Amino acid sequence: MAIRTLLIDSDPIYLLGLKKLLENESNITVIGSCSCIDSLDTFIHIHVPDVIVINVHMHIIKALGWIKNAKEIYPTINVIMLCNYPPLALSAHEAGVSVVLSKEKVSTHLAHMIRYSNEGEKYFLVDSETMYSTKHGLTNIEINILQMLADDQTSVQIESVKTLWRTFFRFTTGVVNH
């Protein structure tokens, strides 16, 4: 079954390029494109895409707010955000974005990211060369533990929320690798 994909960008030439890039990809069907976030709700309600690709040079705060609201209404829709600003990755993750992809990697990675996000994987841009991947995001308990570590809480407090070894391993591996 084809992955129903919606493209969003305020630049019609960029939209045309994205459509052209994806038109010969097996199992990806571009069901439409929009140049304005304000018209998306109706389009999504009618066509229900599997994946939305949004270029966030257009009103970043508005786009992230819209994504968060859309994910609450349509939790199964995966969102790919095209962006060249790594600090937005955390805000994008909090809004419900599945993939943050640098614009320089669109021609080589977009089709793969559409497939991966449709399978439940998450990819976040670290810099122009590195991406962080996870098939399963952190649980709320893991996020709380990492926040406790960041706040320099004691091990007794951390054990009180039944520390998961996976969280500790991910955290220490991330520290060691950087």
N, C-alpha and C positions, 0 to 999 in steps of 0.2 A: 504494500500500500504506500502511495506517495506521501511524503511529508509536506503538508500544506503550509506554505510559507508566505508571510506578508512582509513587504518591504516598506520602510518609513524613512523619508529624507526630504528636506525642503528643497533640494536641488534636483530638478527633473533630469538633468544630464547624468548625475550620479546614480539616480534610480534606474535609468535606462542601462547604464553600465552594469549594475548589480543584476538586473533581469537577464542581460546578455550573458553574464558570467554563469548564471545558474540554469539557463535554458536547456543545456544538453546534459545536465546532471541526472543520472538515474535516481529514481525514487525521491526527487525533490520537484515540487510543482509550485511555482509562484502564482498565488491566487489573486494577487493584486498589489497595488502600491498606493501609498498616501503621502501627501506632502505636508499635511497639517495634523497635529495631534488631536485637535478638536473634533475631527470627523471620524476618529478611530472607533469610538464606542459602538456606533451604528454598524460600521463595517464588520467589526469583530463579532457582534451579536448575530449578524446575518451569515457570515462565512466561516466563523470559528476556526482560525488557523491553528496549526500545531506549534509553529515557531514564528516569532516576530523578530525581524532584524531592524534595529533602529540606529541611525547615525545621530549621535548626541551633540553635534555642534549646534543643533537647534534647541534652544531654551533648556539647558541641562536640568535645572531645578524642576521645571514643569514636566519634563520627560520622566524624571525619576519619580515624581509624585504620581504621574499617570500610570507608570509601570506598577508601582505599589498597589494602587487601587485596582488595576486590571488583574493582578495576580490574586487579589482577594476574591474577585468575582469569577475569574477563570483560572483556577490554580493549576490546571494541566497545561496551559500555554507556556512554552519556554521562550524566553526573551534573550536575544543576542544584541549586545550593545557594542557598536563600533566607536572606538575612542582612542585617542593618543595621549591621554592624561592619566597615568597610573593611579594617582590618589583617588580617582573616582571609583576604582574597583571596589573598595569597601562600601561606599555609599550605594553602588550598584547592587552588591550582594545583599545589603540590607533591604533594598527595594524589591528584590526577588529576581534579579537578572541571573540567567544560567551561564552566560558566556560574556566576557569582556575581551574583545579582539582588537588589536591595534589595526589602524586603517592600512598600514603598510603591508599587513599580512592577509588582507581580504582576498586578493586574487589567488593566493596559494592555500588558504586555510578555511575560507567561509563555508564551502560545501561540507567539509569534514565537521566543522563546528555545528552546523545545522543537524547533521546526523547524530553527533555525540550528544548534543543537548536534548534531542528527541528521545535518546536512550537514558536520560536522567543524569548525564555527567555534567560537571561544572568545570569551567576553565576561566581563570582570571589572569589577566595580564599583569606580569610583575615588572617587566621592562620590555624594550623592543625585541629582546632575544629570548626571554624566559617566560614561561607560563606555569601557573600552579594548577594542577588538575586534581579533582576529587570526584569519585563516583557518588559518594555519599557525604553530604556536608556535615559539619559538626552538629552534635546534638545540643540542646539547651544546657544540659548538665556540663558538657565539655566547654561550652562558651563561658559558663559561670566559673568553672575551674580556671580557665585561662585568665579571666578577669581578676580572680583572686590572686593568681600568681603575679599579674601585672600590678596589682595593688599591694603586693608584698605581704599577703596574709600568711598565717602560720599553717604548717602541715596538719595540725589538729582540725583547723577550720575546713581545710580542703578535704580531709578524710570524712568529715561530717556529711558531705554530699556524695559519698561513695565514689571516690576517684576512679575513673576508668583509665586503665593503663595505656590505652590507645591515645588518650589526650596527652598524657605526660610524654609518651614517645614522640607524638607529632610535634609538641612544643619543643622538646629538647633537640630533636632532629633539625627543626627549623632554625634554632639558635646556633647549632653546630655548623650547619651548612652555610650560614651567612657569616 
